C-alpha cells in the first residue's frame, strides 16, 4: 500500500556506491530495450558464455 504523498521504501541488495553509480547513468531508451528484445528473441546460444566476464 502506498500512502498518498509518500514514496515507497526502496528495497535492494545494491550498495550505496552502486545505487549512486546507477542513478548517474543515462536512462535506458525505448530503442535500446527493443534492440535487446530482438537480440534475445533470436539468440540461440550459451548465456553463461555470453555474460561471463573474461
N, CA and C atoms as an extended XYZ file, in Angstrom:
162
Properties=species:S:1:pos:R:3:atomname:S:1:resname:S:1:resid:I:1 pbc="F F F"
N         0.851       -1.167        0.000 N   UNK     1
C         0.000        0.000        0.000 CA  UNK     1
C         0.898        1.231        0.000 C   UNK     1
N         0.629        2.146       -0.901 N   UNK     2
C         1.383        3.391       -0.976 CA  UNK     2
C         0.504        4.509       -0.442 C   UNK     2
N         1.002        5.171        0.572 N   UNK     3
C         0.253        6.287        1.140 CA  UNK     3
C         0.469        7.519        0.282 C   UNK     3
N        -0.578        8.278        0.128 N   UNK     4
C        -0.514        9.480       -0.690 CA  UNK     4
C         0.559       10.425       -0.162 C   UNK     4
N         1.376       10.930       -1.076 N   UNK     5
C         2.397       11.891       -0.698 CA  UNK     5
C         3.690       11.284       -0.190 C   UNK     5
N         3.745        9.960       -0.081 N   UNK     6
C         4.959        9.299        0.391 CA  UNK     6
C         5.468        8.344       -0.684 C   UNK     6
N         6.773        8.418       -0.939 N   UNK     7
C         7.394        7.485       -1.881 CA  UNK     7
C         7.578        6.140       -1.185 C   UNK     7
N         7.425        5.050       -1.924 N   UNK     8
C         7.633        3.740       -1.310 CA  UNK     8
C         9.106        3.549       -0.943 C   UNK     8
N         9.371        2.773        0.088 N   UNK     9
C        10.731        2.481        0.516 CA  UNK     9
C        11.380        1.567       -0.520 C   UNK     9
N        12.615        1.884       -0.879 N   UNK    10
C        13.343        1.085       -1.862 CA  UNK    10
C        14.000       -0.089       -1.151 C   UNK    10
N        13.742       -1.299       -1.640 N   UNK    11
C        14.376       -2.492       -1.118 CA  UNK    11
C        15.322       -3.007       -2.191 C   UNK    11
N        16.594       -3.125       -1.852 N   UNK    12
C        17.589       -3.519       -2.840 CA  UNK    12
C        18.763       -4.217       -2.167 C   UNK    12
N        19.513       -4.963       -2.966 N   UNK    13
C        20.740       -5.562       -2.456 CA  UNK    13
C        21.968       -4.816       -2.980 C   UNK    13
N        21.735       -3.674       -3.635 N   UNK    14
C        22.841       -2.856       -4.120 CA  UNK    14
C        23.459       -2.066       -2.972 C   UNK    14
N        24.755       -1.813       -3.083 N   UNK    15
C        25.421       -0.972       -2.092 CA  UNK    15
C        25.100        0.489       -2.389 C   UNK    15
N        25.414        1.368       -1.449 N   UNK    16
C        25.198        2.801       -1.663 CA  UNK    16
C        25.994        3.278       -2.877 C   UNK    16
N        27.225        2.776       -3.031 N   UNK    17
C        28.069        3.166       -4.170 CA  UNK    17
C        27.434        2.723       -5.488 C   UNK    17
N        26.881        1.505       -5.505 N   UNK    18
C        26.228        1.011       -6.721 CA  UNK    18
C        24.979        1.822       -7.034 C   UNK    18
N        24.185        2.135       -6.017 N   UNK    19
C        22.990        2.955       -6.226 CA  UNK    19
C        23.369        4.309       -6.806 C   UNK    19
N        24.411        4.915       -6.253 N   UNK    20
C        24.895        6.206       -6.737 CA  UNK    20
C        25.334        6.118       -8.197 C   UNK    20
N        26.081        5.064       -8.507 N   UNK    21
C        26.579        4.857       -9.874 CA  UNK    21
C        25.420        4.766      -10.859 C   UNK    21
N        24.414        3.963      -10.539 N   UNK    22
C        23.300        3.756      -11.461 CA  UNK    22
C        22.390        4.976      -11.565 C   UNK    22
N        22.276        5.746      -10.486 N   UNK    23
C        21.469        6.973      -10.537 CA  UNK    23
C        22.054        7.979      -11.513 C   UNK    23
N        23.387        7.976      -11.646 N   UNK    24
C        24.081        8.936      -12.507 CA  UNK    24
C        24.128        8.501      -13.974 C   UNK    24
N        23.814        7.250      -14.249 N   UNK    25
C        23.875        6.741      -15.624 CA  UNK    25
C        22.689        7.241      -16.442 C   UNK    25
N        22.887        7.274      -17.766 N   UNK    26
C        21.785        7.617      -18.662 CA  UNK    26
C        20.695        6.561      -18.549 C   UNK    26
N        19.461        6.989      -18.719 N   UNK    27
C        18.326        6.068      -18.667 CA  UNK    27
C        18.295        5.212      -19.935 C   UNK    27
N        17.757        4.030      -19.819 N   UNK    28
C        17.590        3.135      -20.954 CA  UNK    28
C        16.533        3.715      -21.886 C   UNK    28
N        16.841        3.736      -23.182 N   UNK    29
C        15.872        4.263      -24.141 CA  UNK    29
C        14.969        3.143      -24.642 C   UNK    29
N        13.859        3.511      -25.234 N   UNK    30
C        12.942        2.524      -25.805 CA  UNK    30
C        13.643        1.747      -26.914 C   UNK    30
N        14.443        2.426      -27.726 N   UNK    31
C        15.166        1.744      -28.808 CA  UNK    31
C        16.147        0.711      -28.259 C   UNK    31
N        16.828        1.042      -27.168 N   UNK    32
C        17.765        0.093      -26.559 CA  UNK    32
C        17.023       -1.135      -26.037 C   UNK    32
N        15.869       -0.923      -25.425 N   UNK    33
C        15.072       -2.042      -24.920 CA  UNK    33
C        14.586       -2.921      -26.069 C   UNK    33
N        14.142       -2.303      -27.159 N   UNK    34
C        13.688       -3.068      -28.323 CA  UNK    34
C        14.835       -3.820      -28.981 C   UNK    34
N        16.015       -3.197      -29.057 N   UNK    35
C        17.188       -3.876      -29.613 CA  UNK    35
C        17.527       -5.124      -28.807 C   UNK    35
N        17.506       -5.009      -27.480 N   UNK    36
C        17.811       -6.160      -26.631 CA  UNK    36
C        16.737       -7.233      -26.765 C   UNK    36
N        15.491       -6.828      -26.854 N   UNK    37
C        14.395       -7.781      -27.055 CA  UNK    37
C        14.614       -8.573      -28.342 C   UNK    37
N        14.935       -7.874      -29.421 N   UNK    38
C        15.172       -8.538      -30.711 CA  UNK    38
C        16.355       -9.490      -30.624 C   UNK    38
N        17.422       -9.048      -29.980 N   UNK    39
C        18.604       -9.892      -29.832 CA  UNK    39
C        18.271      -11.166      -29.060 C   UNK    39
N        17.605      -11.019      -27.926 N   UNK    40
C        17.295      -12.177      -27.089 CA  UNK    40
C        16.268      -13.099      -27.735 C   UNK    40
N        15.349      -12.537      -28.502 N   UNK    41
C        14.338      -13.351      -29.179 CA  UNK    41
C        15.003      -14.314      -30.161 C   UNK    41
N        16.038      -13.842      -30.833 N   UNK    42
C        16.716      -14.648      -31.849 CA  UNK    42
C        17.952      -15.369      -31.321 C   UNK    42
N        18.315      -15.141      -30.071 N   UNK    43
C        19.532      -15.727      -29.508 CA  UNK    43
C        19.346      -17.217      -29.293 C   UNK    43
N        20.292      -17.995      -29.793 N   UNK    44
C        20.240      -19.447      -29.630 CA  UNK    44
C        21.631      -19.927      -29.223 C   UNK    44
N        22.086      -19.416      -28.093 N   UNK    45
C        23.451      -19.723      -27.691 CA  UNK    45
C        23.567      -19.988      -26.208 C   UNK    45
N        24.754      -19.756      -25.698 N   UNK    46
C        25.106      -20.052      -24.321 CA  UNK    46
C        25.106      -18.766      -23.493 C   UNK    46
N        24.099      -18.597      -22.629 N   UNK    47
C        24.014      -17.394      -21.805 CA  UNK    47
C        25.195      -17.287      -20.841 C   UNK    47
N        25.682      -18.412      -20.334 N   UNK    48
C        26.832      -18.375      -19.426 CA  UNK    48
C        28.028      -17.752      -20.117 C   UNK    48
N        28.271      -18.163      -21.342 N   UNK    49
C        29.396      -17.622      -22.105 CA  UNK    49
C        29.131      -16.166      -22.491 C   UNK    49
N        27.903      -15.855      -22.863 N   UNK    50
C        27.549      -14.503      -23.283 CA  UNK    50
C        27.792      -13.489      -22.170 C   UNK    50
N        27.428      -13.837      -20.933 N   UNK    51
C        27.514      -12.899      -19.822 CA  UNK    51
C        28.736      -13.098      -18.928 C   UNK    51
N        29.632      -14.014      -19.292 N   UNK    52
C        30.827      -14.219      -18.469 CA  UNK    52
C        31.758      -13.027      -18.606 C   UNK    52
N        32.436      -12.729      -17.523 N   UNK    53
C        33.386      -11.611      -17.516 CA  UNK    53
C        34.788      -12.176      -17.647 C   UNK    53
N        35.361      -11.993      -18.807 N   UNK    54
C        36.716      -12.510      -19.044 CA  UNK    54
C        37.688      -11.386      -19.123 C   UNK    54
